[in-house]
Amino acid sequence: MPPRRKLNEFERGRAVAWFQDGVPKREVARRLHVSISVIVRLIQRFTATGRFRKDADLGDQRRQLHVKIVSLND
C-alpha cells in the first residue's frame, strides 16, 4: 500500500474546482495521486460547509489552550 499523502490547500482548491467543472471524482483522485475516499470526503465537506479548508484539529485546540494556561500562570 502506498504511503498516505495529505492534500495541501492549493490541491484541495484545485480538486474542488475540477469537480465543479464536471471532472468525475475518480479522475480528480487519479490526477492528485490520492484515493477516491479522500476526494469524496473533501467534496462532502465542501458541499456541507462551502469551504475546502480543514478546521484546526482537536490537538491544535489543546495546544492553544495549554499555551493560554501557561501564559496566565506566569
Summary of the structure (lengths in Angstrom):
residues: 74
radius of gyration: 16.6
end to end distance: 48.2
largest distance: 55.1
contacts: 152
relative contact order: 0.12
helix: 68%
strand: 0%
